[in-house]
Amino acid sequence: MKCIINGKVVLKDAVKEGMAIIFGDKIEKIAGLDEVNISDYEVIDAEGKYVLPGLVDMHIHGYLGADVSDGDADGVKTMADGIIKNGVTAWCPTTMTVSKAEIEAAFDAVRSVKNSGEYYGARILGVNSEGPFINAAKKGAQAEEHILRPDADFIKKHSDIVKLFTVAPEVDGALDCIEKVKKETKVLISMGHTDASYDEAVAGIEKGVGHTTHLFNAMTALSHRSPGVVGAALAGDVSTELIADTFHVNKGLFGLIAKIKEDKLCLITDCIRAGGMPDGDYTLGGQPVHKEGIKCLMPDGTIAGSVLKLNEAVRNLYENSQLEVYEAVNCASLYPAVALGEDKEIGSLEAGKRADIVIADDKFNVGMTILAGEIRYKGE
């Protein structure tokens, strides 16, 4: 058994000092330091840093040159090993609107890694299938030639590995697809890459949409007489993704979004293979992308994913809102876990949950990541 001491422990509703976290593969207890005989344990000194729950990235396409849509199991492992250094202990490898054969190959690659138990990076929760059931009018960096009519049977066929998928609720067949998936699977349904009106988005929510793909991006905007998908997402009882890189969405809105969505706000990276790599030319879904700083753009100027790290997203949200530290952290841990139905096991530091724990400084730079009680990353 191990014991973490001398940290600022970030619980789901407070930050506490003078605490000890006792854990094996699960958290045994969190108690005052004076209640624990630390000589009974292998001690980890947090040295005054934050002790956070492991972060959950529910929307990430690539990292360190790898892309989920490549259909390469080794690439999935590369991503899992890389993002654990950013404090991510659970994730949803995310596919693009590529050919159906490529999507299924990607599903198979993720399955093989998830079921092997042979990798030591962040734990795979399941695939996030971003498309191919989207609207060409809001395709963003998705390939229009591979867009398909919504197909509930396709999602059902792969519901062993698909954790969530994106659909445009206004396209032909979407509402029937949403209703069937909602009734017959546990897959989370997200609206995104959509040209829906407010009423069409609400109709999707009423049929079973429970989530929103990267708020503001690739969807109809908020206007006072035409609230659009943004209005439906903000007003509705759905969880909502935010790419908090300060480029996809202006940082001046972070606090407002957090106030409105509260425990329904999920920070994501939407990171592509250029993440963790030098500036230069890369691809996304087979299409050319140029990375310069925090921006990834296609030749026509279309935004193509990000190179954000999830711990950076927490910092950006915290520094550009009035949220407490624990609230900002929840947006990248507890709230995504709840959206995915995984919060009984992960998402917060509580007795009985998996010992997925991160030690980070005041800027949320990660110094150590612990996965199921084992140290998987230790910075210099």
Short mmCIF file of the C-alpha atoms (twelve columns), coordinates in Angstrom:
data_MODEL
# 
_entry.id   MODEL 
# 
loop_
_atom_site.group_PDB 
_atom_site.id 
_atom_site.type_symbol 
_atom_site.label_atom_id 
_atom_site.label_alt_id 
_atom_site.label_comp_id 
_atom_site.label_asym_id 
_atom_site.label_seq_id 
_atom_site.Cartn_x 
_atom_site.Cartn_y 
_atom_site.Cartn_z 
_atom_site.pdbx_PDB_model_num 
ATOM 1   C CA . MET A 1   0.000   0.000  0.000   1 
ATOM 2   C CA . LYS A 2   1.105   3.539  -0.746  1 
ATOM 3   C CA . CYS A 3   0.430   6.851  0.948   1 
ATOM 4   C CA . ILE A 4   0.538   10.377 -0.488  1 
ATOM 5   C CA . ILE A 5   1.244   13.158 2.003   1 
ATOM 6   C CA . ASN A 6   2.013   16.907 1.983   1 
ATOM 7   C CA . GLY A 7   -0.292  17.713 -0.923  1 
ATOM 8   C CA . LYS A 8   -3.177  20.025 -1.616  1 
ATOM 9   C CA . VAL A 9   -5.752  17.296 -2.140  1 
ATOM 10  C CA . VAL A 10  -8.328  18.261 -4.759  1 
ATOM 11  C CA . LEU A 11  -11.605 16.617 -3.773  1 
ATOM 12  C CA . LYS A 12  -14.793 17.045 -5.797  1 
ATOM 13  C CA . ASP A 13  -16.038 19.826 -3.520  1 
ATOM 14  C CA . ALA A 14  -12.957 21.243 -1.790  1 
ATOM 15  C CA . VAL A 15  -9.169  21.454 -1.694  1 
ATOM 16  C CA . LYS A 16  -7.746  20.174 1.601   1 
ATOM 17  C CA . GLU A 17  -4.278  20.162 3.108   1 
ATOM 18  C CA . GLY A 18  -2.907  18.032 5.931   1 
ATOM 19  C CA . MET A 19  -4.423  14.917 4.409   1 
ATOM 20  C CA . ALA A 20  -3.100  11.463 3.566   1 
ATOM 21  C CA . ILE A 21  -4.352  9.305  0.697   1 
ATOM 22  C CA . ILE A 22  -3.944  5.581  1.325   1 
ATOM 23  C CA . PHE A 23  -4.226  3.368  -1.756  1 
ATOM 24  C CA . GLY A 24  -3.483  0.111  -3.482  1 
ATOM 25  C CA . ASP A 25  -5.133  -0.338 -6.862  1 
ATOM 26  C CA . LYS A 26  -8.092  1.483  -5.331  1 
ATOM 27  C CA . ILE A 27  -8.205  4.338  -2.852  1 
ATOM 28  C CA . GLU A 28  -8.452  2.826  0.632   1 
ATOM 29  C CA . LYS A 29  -9.118  6.041  2.518   1 
ATOM 30  C CA . ILE A 30  -8.456  9.763  2.661   1 
ATOM 31  C CA . ALA A 31  -7.833  10.931 6.200   1 
ATOM 32  C CA . GLY A 32  -6.093  13.568 8.267   1 
ATOM 33  C CA . LEU A 33  -2.360  13.015 8.493   1 
ATOM 34  C CA . ASP A 34  -2.635  12.740 12.273  1 
ATOM 35  C CA . GLU A 35  -4.925  9.724  11.820  1 
ATOM 36  C CA . VAL A 36  -2.416  7.727  9.787   1 
ATOM 37  C CA . ASN A 37  0.776   5.902  10.719  1 
ATOM 38  C CA . ILE A 38  2.717   6.658  7.558   1 
ATOM 39  C CA . SER A 39  5.497   4.216  8.518   1 
ATOM 40  C CA . ASP A 40  3.078   1.457  7.495   1 
ATOM 41  C CA . TYR A 41  3.137   2.576  3.865   1 
ATOM 42  C CA . GLU A 42  5.324   3.418  0.899   1 
ATOM 43  C CA . VAL A 43  5.264   7.215  1.184   1 
ATOM 44  C CA . ILE A 44  4.987   9.626  -1.741  1 
ATOM 45  C CA . ASP A 45  5.681   13.240 -0.761  1 
ATOM 46  C CA . ALA A 46  3.644   15.642 -2.892  1 
ATOM 47  C CA . GLU A 47  5.841   18.527 -1.710  1 
ATOM 48  C CA . GLY A 48  2.975   20.998 -1.457  1 
ATOM 49  C CA . LYS A 49  1.648   20.372 -4.959  1 
ATOM 50  C CA . TYR A 50  -1.899  19.607 -6.002  1 
ATOM 51  C CA . VAL A 51  -3.043  16.008 -5.783  1 
ATOM 52  C CA . LEU A 52  -5.755  15.559 -8.425  1 
ATOM 53  C CA . PRO A 53  -7.929  12.740 -9.685  1 
ATOM 54  C CA . GLY A 54  -6.758  11.324 -13.006 1 
ATOM 55  C CA . LEU A 55  -8.079  13.335 -15.942 1 
ATOM 56  C CA . VAL A 56  -10.532 11.934 -18.509 1 
ATOM 57  C CA . ASP A 57  -10.198 12.965 -22.175 1 
ATOM 58  C CA . MET A 58  -13.359 11.859 -23.954 1 
ATOM 59  C CA . HIS A 59  -12.461 13.417 -27.321 1 
ATOM 60  C CA . ILE A 60  -8.938  13.029 -28.709 1 
ATOM 61  C CA . HIS A 61  -7.993  11.963 -32.244 1 
ATOM 62  C CA . GLY A 62  -4.229  11.788 -32.090 1 
ATOM 63  C CA . TYR A 63  -0.979  12.596 -30.329 1 
ATOM 64  C CA . LEU A 64  2.768   12.237 -30.907 1 
ATOM 65  C CA . GLY A 65  2.345   11.564 -34.621 1 
ATOM 66  C CA . ALA A 66  -0.294  8.849  -34.184 1 
ATOM 67  C CA . ASP A 67  -3.974  9.043  -35.150 1 
ATOM 68  C CA . VAL A 68  -6.765  6.702  -34.052 1 
ATOM 69  C CA . SER A 69  -8.172  6.657  -37.589 1 
ATOM 70  C CA . ASP A 70  -4.947  5.075  -38.844 1 
ATOM 71  C CA . GLY A 71  -6.304  1.798  -37.499 1 
ATOM 72  C CA . ASP A 72  -2.915  0.996  -35.981 1 
ATOM 73  C CA . ALA A 73  -2.823  -0.645 -32.543 1 
ATOM 74  C CA . ASP A 74  0.747   0.530  -31.935 1 
ATOM 75  C CA . GLY A 75  -0.365  4.096  -32.639 1 
ATOM 76  C CA . VAL A 76  -3.148  3.772  -30.067 1 
ATOM 77  C CA . LYS A 77  -0.564  2.573  -27.533 1 
ATOM 78  C CA . THR A 78  1.695   5.519  -28.411 1 
ATOM 79  C CA . MET A 79  -1.163  7.888  -27.644 1 
ATOM 80  C CA . ALA A 80  -2.057  6.121  -24.388 1 
ATOM 81  C CA . ASP A 81  1.557   6.257  -23.221 1 
ATOM 82  C CA . GLY A 82  1.928   9.897  -24.254 1 
ATOM 83  C CA . ILE A 83  -1.180  11.418 -22.710 1 
ATOM 84  C CA . ILE A 84  -0.534  9.855  -19.313 1 
ATOM 85  C CA . LYS A 85  2.269   12.419 -19.022 1 
ATOM 86  C CA . ASN A 86  -0.447  15.087 -19.253 1 
ATOM 87  C CA . GLY A 87  -2.342  13.620 -16.305 1 
ATOM 88  C CA . VAL A 88  -4.843  11.683 -18.439 1 
ATOM 89  C CA . THR A 89  -5.613  8.269  -16.941 1 
ATOM 90  C CA . ALA A 90  -8.730  7.417  -18.979 1 
ATOM 91  C CA . TRP A 91  -9.677  8.337  -22.531 1 
ATOM 92  C CA . CYS A 92  -11.863 7.737  -25.555 1 
ATOM 93  C CA . PRO A 93  -9.821  7.289  -28.746 1 
ATOM 94  C CA . THR A 94  -11.733 9.315  -31.317 1 
ATOM 95  C CA . THR A 95  -12.320 8.489  -34.968 1 
ATOM 96  C CA . MET A 96  -13.027 10.851 -37.862 1 
ATOM 97  C CA . THR A 97  -15.396 10.807 -40.816 1 
ATOM 98  C CA . VAL A 98  -13.228 8.549  -42.945 1 
ATOM 99  C CA . SER A 99  -14.391 5.562  -45.008 1 
ATOM 100 C CA . LYS A 100 -16.564 2.987  -43.261 1 
ATOM 101 C CA . ALA A 101 -13.831 0.393  -43.707 1 
ATOM 102 C CA . GLU A 102 -11.280 2.691  -42.083 1 
ATOM 103 C CA . ILE A 103 -13.645 3.435  -39.198 1 
ATOM 104 C CA . GLU A 104 -14.158 -0.263 -38.554 1 
ATOM 105 C CA . ALA A 105 -10.419 -0.908 -38.777 1 
ATOM 106 C CA . ALA A 106 -9.903  1.813  -36.173 1 
ATOM 107 C CA . PHE A 107 -12.555 0.221  -33.943 1 
ATOM 108 C CA . ASP A 108 -10.726 -3.112 -34.278 1 
ATOM 109 C CA . ALA A 109 -7.375  -1.524 -33.375 1 
ATOM 110 C CA . VAL A 110 -8.824  0.103  -30.263 1 
ATOM 111 C CA . ARG A 111 -10.538 -3.169 -29.306 1 
ATOM 112 C CA . SER A 112 -7.284  -5.068 -29.546 1 
ATOM 113 C CA . VAL A 113 -5.452  -2.620 -27.315 1 
ATOM 114 C CA . LYS A 114 -8.291  -2.241 -24.815 1 
ATOM 115 C CA . ASN A 115 -8.692  -5.999 -24.447 1 
ATOM 116 C CA . SER A 116 -4.986  -6.890 -24.407 1 
ATOM 117 C CA . GLY A 117 -4.107  -5.419 -21.011 1 
ATOM 118 C CA . GLU A 118 -0.520  -5.175 -22.272 1 
ATOM 119 C CA . TYR A 119 -0.100  -1.399 -22.384 1 
ATOM 120 C CA . TYR A 120 0.687   0.871  -19.452 1 
ATOM 121 C CA . GLY A 121 -0.688  4.185  -20.584 1 
ATOM 122 C CA . ALA A 122 -4.075  5.784  -20.014 1 
ATOM 123 C CA . ARG A 123 -6.955  3.301  -19.808 1 
ATOM 124 C CA . ILE A 124 -9.289  3.136  -22.800 1 
ATOM 125 C CA . LEU A 125 -12.974 3.587  -21.937 1 
ATOM 126 C CA . GLY A 126 -14.209 3.061  -25.493 1 
ATOM 127 C CA . VAL A 127 -14.266 4.811  -28.845 1 
ATOM 128 C CA . ASN A 128 -15.694 8.242  -29.537 1 
ATOM 129 C CA . SER A 129 -17.009 7.982  -33.118 1 
ATOM 130 C CA . GLU A 130 -17.122 11.588 -34.321 1 
ATOM 131 C CA . GLY A 131 -19.175 11.025 -37.428 1 
ATOM 132 C CA . PRO A 132 -19.763 9.824  -40.084 1 
ATOM 133 C CA . PHE A 133 -23.410 10.821 -39.462 1 
ATOM 134 C CA . ILE A 134 -22.937 14.571 -39.799 1 
ATOM 135 C CA . ASN A 135 -24.101 17.481 -41.961 1 
ATOM 136 C CA . ALA A 136 -21.835 18.436 -44.853 1 
ATOM 137 C CA . ALA A 137 -22.737 22.099 -44.273 1 
ATOM 138 C CA . LYS A 138 -20.870 21.948 -40.952 1 
ATOM 139 C CA . LYS A 139 -18.297 19.298 -41.775 1 
ATOM 140 C CA . GLY A 140 -15.355 21.366 -40.552 1 
ATOM 141 C CA . ALA A 141 -12.224 19.275 -41.103 1 
ATOM 142 C CA . GLN A 142 -14.251 16.102 -41.791 1 
ATOM 143 C CA . ALA A 143 -14.160 14.547 -45.274 1 
ATOM 144 C CA . GLU A 144 -17.479 15.194 -47.031 1 
ATOM 145 C CA . GLU A 145 -17.184 12.176 -49.351 1 
ATOM 146 C CA . HIS A 146 -17.354 9.826  -46.356 1 
ATOM 147 C CA . ILE A 147 -20.438 11.308 -44.682 1 
ATOM 148 C CA . LEU A 148 -23.186 8.688  -44.299 1 
ATOM 149 C CA . ARG A 149 -26.877 8.599  -43.453 1 
ATOM 150 C CA . PRO A 150 -27.338 7.935  -39.703 1 
ATOM 151 C CA . ASP A 151 -27.380 4.177  -39.081 1 
ATOM 152 C CA . ALA A 152 -28.383 2.907  -35.646 1 
ATOM 153 C CA . ASP A 153 -27.530 -0.664 -36.581 1 
ATOM 154 C CA . PHE A 154 -23.916 0.328  -37.264 1 
ATOM 155 C CA . ILE A 155 -23.630 1.798  -33.775 1 
ATOM 156 C CA . LYS A 156 -25.377 -1.230 -32.239 1 
ATOM 157 C CA . LYS A 157 -23.015 -3.589 -34.075 1 
ATOM 158 C CA . HIS A 158 -20.041 -1.867 -32.486 1 
ATOM 159 C CA . SER A 159 -21.603 -0.941 -29.136 1 
ATOM 160 C CA . ASP A 160 -19.081 -3.173 -27.366 1 
ATOM 161 C CA . ILE A 161 -16.403 -0.602 -28.178 1 
ATOM 162 C CA . VAL A 162 -18.252 2.633  -29.100 1 
ATOM 163 C CA . LYS A 163 -18.784 4.745  -25.990 1 
ATOM 164 C CA . LEU A 164 -20.258 7.802  -27.717 1 
ATOM 165 C CA . PHE A 165 -20.889 9.047  -31.240 1 
ATOM 166 C CA . THR A 166 -21.715 12.308 -32.989 1 
ATOM 167 C CA . VAL A 167 -24.791 12.870 -35.150 1 
ATOM 168 C CA . ALA A 168 -26.411 15.894 -36.786 1 
ATOM 169 C CA . PRO A 169 -30.017 15.662 -35.524 1 
ATOM 170 C CA . GLU A 170 -31.531 17.477 -38.532 1 
ATOM 171 C CA . VAL A 171 -30.261 15.162 -41.289 1 
ATOM 172 C CA . ASP A 172 -32.491 12.524 -42.856 1 
ATOM 173 C CA . GLY A 173 -32.860 9.487  -40.602 1 
ATOM 174 C CA . ALA A 174 -31.170 11.062 -37.598 1 
ATOM 175 C CA . LEU A 175 -34.110 11.152 -35.195 1 
ATOM 176 C CA . ASP A 176 -34.949 7.495  -35.819 1 
ATOM 177 C CA . CYS A 177 -31.289 6.607  -35.321 1 
ATOM 178 C CA . ILE A 178 -31.089 8.597  -32.090 1 
ATOM 179 C CA . GLU A 179 -34.251 7.014  -30.716 1 
ATOM 180 C CA . LYS A 180 -33.131 3.473  -31.526 1 
ATOM 181 C CA . VAL A 181 -29.612 3.882  -30.137 1 
ATOM 182 C CA . LYS A 182 -30.994 5.444  -26.966 1 
ATOM 183 C CA . LYS A 183 -33.476 2.610  -26.431 1 
ATOM 184 C CA . GLU A 184 -31.276 -0.325 -27.383 1 
ATOM 185 C CA . THR A 185 -27.741 0.582  -26.241 1 
ATOM 186 C CA . LYS A 186 -25.858 2.460  -23.535 1 
ATOM 187 C CA . VAL A 187 -23.955 4.565  -26.072 1 
ATOM 188 C CA . LEU A 188 -23.905 8.310  -25.342 1 
ATOM 189 C CA . ILE A 189 -25.382 10.302 -28.236 1 
ATOM 190 C CA . SER A 190 -23.801 13.659 -29.044 1 
ATOM 191 C CA . MET A 191 -24.991 16.363 -31.443 1 
ATOM 192 C CA . GLY A 192 -22.312 18.043 -33.484 1 
ATOM 193 C CA . HIS A 193 -21.138 19.026 -36.964 1 
ATOM 194 C CA . THR A 194 -24.729 20.118 -37.349 1 
ATOM 195 C CA . ASP A 195 -26.666 22.840 -39.155 1 
ATOM 196 C CA . ALA A 196 -29.761 22.259 -37.022 1 
ATOM 197 C CA . SER A 197 -32.076 25.017 -35.936 1 
ATOM 198 C CA . TYR A 198 -32.833 25.395 -32.246 1 
ATOM 199 C CA . ASP A 199 -36.070 23.433 -32.636 1 
ATOM 200 C CA . GLU A 200 -34.327 20.635 -34.558 1 
ATOM 201 C CA . ALA A 201 -31.649 20.394 -31.868 1 
ATOM 202 C CA . VAL A 202 -34.299 20.258 -29.138 1 
ATOM 203 C CA . ALA A 203 -36.057 17.499 -31.084 1 
ATOM 204 C CA . GLY A 204 -32.798 15.562 -31.033 1 
ATOM 205 C CA . ILE A 205 -32.479 16.032 -27.279 1 
ATOM 206 C CA . GLU A 206 -36.044 14.839 -26.793 1 
ATOM 207 C CA . LYS A 207 -35.231 11.668 -28.758 1 
ATOM 208 C CA . GLY A 208 -32.090 10.896 -26.789 1 
ATOM 209 C CA . VAL A 209 -29.200 13.262 -27.476 1 
ATOM 210 C CA . GLY A 210 -27.376 13.699 -24.174 1 
ATOM 211 C CA . HIS A 211 -24.151 15.433 -25.141 1 
ATOM 212 C CA . THR A 212 -22.731 18.177 -27.375 1 
ATOM 213 C CA . THR A 213 -19.593 17.900 -29.505 1 
ATOM 214 C CA . HIS A 214 -17.145 20.817 -29.034 1 
ATOM 215 C CA . LEU A 215 -19.550 23.659 -28.182 1 
ATOM 216 C CA . PHE A 216 -19.654 26.573 -30.681 1 
ATOM 217 C CA . ASN A 217 -17.495 24.778 -33.235 1 
ATOM 218 C CA . ALA A 218 -19.161 23.250 -36.328 1 
ATOM 219 C CA . MET A 219 -22.710 24.097 -35.262 1 
ATOM 220 C CA . THR A 220 -25.306 26.841 -35.690 1 
ATOM 221 C CA . ALA A 221 -24.524 29.887 -33.607 1 
ATOM 222 C CA . LEU A 222 -26.450 31.560 -30.794 1 
ATOM 223 C CA . SER A 223 -28.631 34.491 -31.813 1 
ATOM 224 C CA . HIS A 224 -31.415 36.136 -29.836 1 
ATOM 225 C CA . ARG A 225 -34.134 35.040 -32.272 1 
ATOM 226 C CA . SER A 226 -32.391 31.954 -33.667 1 
ATOM 227 C CA . PRO A 227 -30.709 30.258 -30.682 1 
ATOM 228 C CA . GLY A 228 -29.318 27.440 -32.825 1 
ATOM 229 C CA . VAL A 229 -27.563 24.338 -31.557 1 
ATOM 230 C CA . VAL A 230 -25.460 26.488 -29.228 1 
ATOM 231 C CA . GLY A 231 -28.630 27.800 -27.574 1 
ATOM 232 C CA . ALA A 232 -30.113 24.302 -27.289 1 
ATOM 233 C CA . ALA A 233 -26.880 22.983 -25.776 1 
ATOM 234 C CA . LEU A 234 -26.629 25.788 -23.225 1 
ATOM 235 C CA . ALA A 235 -30.307 25.656 -22.254 1 
ATOM 236 C CA . GLY A 236 -30.772 21.896 -22.431 1 
ATOM 237 C CA . ASP A 237 -30.044 19.125 -19.952 1 
ATOM 238 C CA . VAL A 238 -27.078 17.822 -21.937 1 
ATOM 239 C CA . SER A 239 -23.383 17.618 -21.174 1 
ATOM 240 C CA . THR A 240 -21.242 19.877 -23.309 1 
ATOM 241 C CA . GLU A 241 -17.656 19.695 -24.548 1 
ATOM 242 C CA . LEU A 242 -15.334 22.701 -24.550 1 
ATOM 243 C CA . ILE A 243 -11.954 22.985 -26.256 1 
ATOM 244 C CA . ALA A 244 -10.365 25.437 -23.823 1 
ATOM 245 C CA . ASP A 245 -7.257  26.239 -25.851 1 
ATOM 246 C CA . THR A 246 -8.225  29.972 -26.100 1 
ATOM 247 C CA . PHE A 247 -8.320  29.624 -29.923 1 
ATOM 248 C CA . HIS A 248 -11.405 27.493 -30.645 1 
ATOM 249 C CA . VAL A 249 -13.453 29.547 -28.180 1 
ATOM 250 C CA . ASN A 250 -12.540 32.985 -26.840 1 
ATOM 251 C CA . LYS A 251 -11.322 32.728 -23.255 1 
ATOM 252 C CA . GLY A 252 -13.669 35.546 -22.262 1 
ATOM 253 C CA . LEU A 253 -16.546 33.077 -22.540 1 
ATOM 254 C CA . PHE A 254 -15.050 30.333 -20.369 1 
ATOM 255 C CA . GLY A 255 -16.525 31.598 -17.120 1 
ATOM 256 C CA . LEU A 256 -19.956 32.218 -18.632 1 
ATOM 257 C CA . ILE A 257 -20.100 28.725 -20.138 1 
ATOM 258 C CA . ALA A 258 -19.036 27.219 -16.809 1 
ATOM 259 C CA . LYS A 259 -21.721 29.161 -14.928 1 
ATOM 260 C CA . ILE A 260 -24.418 27.985 -17.319 1 
ATOM 261 C CA . LYS A 261 -23.413 24.341 -17.695 1 
ATOM 262 C CA . GLU A 262 -22.015 23.757 -14.181 1 
ATOM 263 C CA . ASP A 263 -21.564 19.979 -13.723 1 
ATOM 264 C CA . LYS A 264 -22.392 19.342 -17.392 1 
ATOM 265 C CA . LEU A 265 -19.210 20.979 -18.705 1 
ATOM 266 C CA . CYS A 266 -16.590 18.564 -20.050 1 
ATOM 267 C CA . LEU A 267 -13.157 19.809 -21.073 1 
ATOM 268 C CA . ILE A 268 -11.702 17.986 -24.073 1 
ATOM 269 C CA . THR A 269 -8.589  18.378 -26.201 1 
ATOM 270 C CA . ASP A 270 -9.806  17.374 -29.701 1 
ATOM 271 C CA . CYS A 271 -6.067  16.834 -30.169 1 
ATOM 272 C CA . ILE A 272 -4.737  15.529 -33.496 1 
ATOM 273 C CA . ARG A 273 -1.514  13.742 -34.431 1 
ATOM 274 C CA . ALA A 274 0.351   17.071 -34.422 1 
ATOM 275 C CA . GLY A 275 -0.088  17.227 -30.628 1 
ATOM 276 C CA . GLY A 276 3.234   16.997 -28.823 1 
ATOM 277 C CA . MET A 277 5.055   17.511 -32.134 1 
ATOM 278 C CA . PRO A 278 6.971   20.437 -33.704 1 
ATOM 279 C CA . ASP A 279 5.251   22.997 -35.902 1 
ATOM 280 C CA . GLY A 280 4.839   21.774 -39.458 1 
ATOM 281 C CA . ASP A 281 2.637   19.823 -41.833 1 
ATOM 282 C CA . TYR A 282 0.494   16.885 -40.702 1 
ATOM 283 C CA . THR A 283 -2.746  15.158 -41.689 1 
ATOM 284 C CA . LEU A 284 -6.184  14.677 -40.140 1 
ATOM 285 C CA . GLY A 285 -8.537  12.120 -41.642 1 
ATOM 286 C CA . GLY A 286 -6.268  12.028 -44.690 1 
ATOM 287 C CA . GLN A 287 -6.464  15.784 -45.196 1 
ATOM 288 C CA . PRO A 288 -3.491  18.187 -44.940 1 
ATOM 289 C CA . VAL A 289 -3.140  20.286 -41.806 1 
ATOM 290 C CA . HIS A 290 -0.532  22.862 -40.821 1 
ATOM 291 C CA . LYS A 291 0.386   23.336 -37.158 1 
ATOM 292 C CA . GLU A 292 1.698   26.672 -35.947 1 
ATOM 293 C CA . GLY A 293 1.681   27.223 -32.202 1 
ATOM 294 C CA . ILE A 294 -1.751  26.381 -30.814 1 
ATOM 295 C CA . LYS A 295 -3.391  26.609 -34.253 1 
ATOM 296 C CA . CYS A 296 -4.017  23.719 -36.654 1 
ATOM 297 C CA . LEU A 297 -5.471  24.806 -40.001 1 
ATOM 298 C CA . MET A 298 -6.319  23.223 -43.328 1 
ATOM 299 C CA . PRO A 299 -5.094  25.005 -46.489 1 
ATOM 300 C CA . ASP A 300 -8.445  26.842 -46.809 1 
ATOM 301 C CA . GLY A 301 -8.177  28.146 -43.235 1 
ATOM 302 C CA . THR A 302 -10.611 25.650 -41.676 1 
ATOM 303 C CA . ILE A 303 -9.741  24.837 -38.068 1 
ATOM 304 C CA . ALA A 304 -8.660  21.205 -37.807 1 
ATOM 305 C CA . GLY A 305 -8.600  19.962 -34.249 1 
ATOM 306 C CA . SER A 306 -6.082  21.158 -31.709 1 
ATOM 307 C CA . VAL A 307 -2.769  20.376 -30.052 1 
ATOM 308 C CA . LEU A 308 -4.135  21.048 -26.575 1 
ATOM 309 C CA . LYS A 309 -3.167  18.951 -23.561 1 
ATOM 310 C CA . LEU A 310 -5.914  18.301 -21.027 1 
ATOM 311 C CA . ASN A 311 -3.930  19.610 -18.063 1 
ATOM 312 C CA . GLU A 312 -3.446  22.834 -20.048 1 
ATOM 313 C CA . ALA A 313 -7.196  23.001 -20.613 1 
ATOM 314 C CA . VAL A 314 -7.724  22.861 -16.834 1 
ATOM 315 C CA . ARG A 315 -5.233  25.691 -16.364 1 
ATOM 316 C CA . ASN A 316 -6.830  27.800 -19.105 1 
ATOM 317 C CA . LEU A 317 -10.303 27.348 -17.646 1 
ATOM 318 C CA . TYR A 318 -9.133  28.101 -14.110 1 
ATOM 319 C CA . GLU A 319 -7.162  31.204 -15.089 1 
ATOM 320 C CA . ASN A 320 -9.965  32.614 -17.237 1 
ATOM 321 C CA . SER A 321 -12.958 32.086 -14.954 1 
ATOM 322 C CA . GLN A 322 -14.018 32.525 -11.362 1 
ATOM 323 C CA . LEU A 323 -14.042 28.782 -10.750 1 
ATOM 324 C CA . GLU A 324 -12.354 27.251 -7.736  1 
ATOM 325 C CA . VAL A 325 -9.513  24.815 -8.458  1 
ATOM 326 C CA . TYR A 326 -11.671 21.801 -7.676  1 
ATOM 327 C CA . GLU A 327 -14.408 23.041 -10.017 1 
ATOM 328 C CA . ALA A 328 -11.984 23.460 -12.906 1 
ATOM 329 C CA . VAL A 329 -10.504 20.022 -12.236 1 
ATOM 330 C CA . ASN A 330 -13.972 18.448 -12.116 1 
ATOM 331 C CA . CYS A 331 -14.548 19.635 -15.677 1 
ATOM 332 C CA . ALA A 332 -11.710 17.383 -16.838 1 
ATOM 333 C CA . SER A 333 -12.316 14.464 -14.489 1 
ATOM 334 C CA . LEU A 334 -15.610 13.989 -12.666 1 
ATOM 335 C CA . TYR A 335 -17.961 15.565 -15.193 1 
ATOM 336 C CA . PRO A 336 -16.655 13.597 -18.218 1 
ATOM 337 C CA . ALA A 337 -16.757 10.452 -16.069 1 
ATOM 338 C CA . VAL A 338 -20.398 11.142 -15.217 1 
ATOM 339 C CA . ALA A 339 -21.272 11.810 -18.874 1 
ATOM 340 C CA . LEU A 340 -19.736 8.476  -19.830 1 
ATOM 341 C CA . GLY A 341 -21.315 6.556  -16.941 1 
ATOM 342 C CA . GLU A 342 -17.909 5.806  -15.407 1 
ATOM 343 C CA . ASP A 343 -18.109 7.906  -12.249 1 
ATOM 344 C CA . LYS A 344 -18.554 4.971  -9.866  1 
ATOM 345 C CA . GLU A 345 -14.988 3.947  -10.694 1 
ATOM 346 C CA . ILE A 346 -13.142 7.112  -11.714 1 
ATOM 347 C CA . GLY A 347 -13.361 10.910 -11.838 1 
ATOM 348 C CA . SER A 348 -12.738 11.931 -8.234  1 
ATOM 349 C CA . LEU A 349 -10.591 11.094 -5.232  1 
ATOM 350 C CA . GLU A 350 -12.875 8.972  -3.064  1 
ATOM 351 C CA . ALA A 351 -12.496 5.760  -1.079  1 
ATOM 352 C CA . GLY A 352 -13.417 2.777  -3.221  1 
ATOM 353 C CA . LYS A 353 -12.598 4.396  -6.566  1 
ATOM 354 C CA . ARG A 354 -9.644  3.447  -8.739  1 
ATOM 355 C CA . ALA A 355 -6.386  4.951  -7.552  1 
ATOM 356 C CA . ASP A 356 -5.939  7.137  -10.650 1 
ATOM 357 C CA . ILE A 357 -4.058  10.071 -9.150  1 
ATOM 358 C CA . VAL A 358 -2.037  12.996 -10.496 1 
ATOM 359 C CA . ILE A 359 0.428   15.279 -8.738  1 
ATOM 360 C CA . ALA A 360 0.729   18.683 -10.426 1 
ATOM 361 C CA . ASP A 361 2.070   22.137 -9.632  1 
ATOM 362 C CA . ASP A 362 0.094   25.382 -9.397  1 
ATOM 363 C CA . LYS A 363 0.124   25.692 -13.213 1 
ATOM 364 C CA . PHE A 364 -1.145  22.111 -13.525 1 
ATOM 365 C CA . ASN A 365 2.153   20.894 -14.950 1 
ATOM 366 C CA . VAL A 366 2.203   17.162 -14.221 1 
ATOM 367 C CA . GLY A 367 4.958   15.729 -12.044 1 
ATOM 368 C CA . MET A 368 3.521   12.258 -11.460 1 
ATOM 369 C CA . THR A 369 0.695   10.128 -12.797 1 
ATOM 370 C CA . ILE A 370 -0.518  7.068  -10.924 1 
ATOM 371 C CA . LEU A 371 -2.754  4.560  -12.703 1 
ATOM 372 C CA . ALA A 372 -4.632  1.985  -10.604 1 
ATOM 373 C CA . GLY A 373 -2.109  2.474  -7.826  1 
ATOM 374 C CA . GLU A 374 1.015   2.144  -9.985  1 
ATOM 375 C CA . ILE A 375 3.289   5.062  -10.856 1 
ATOM 376 C CA . ARG A 376 3.186   5.233  -14.662 1 
ATOM 377 C CA . TYR A 377 4.867   8.591  -15.107 1 
ATOM 378 C CA . LYS A 378 7.314   10.514 -12.996 1 
ATOM 379 C CA . GLY A 379 8.746   13.778 -14.274 1 
ATOM 380 C CA . GLU A 380 12.248  14.971 -13.635 1 
# 
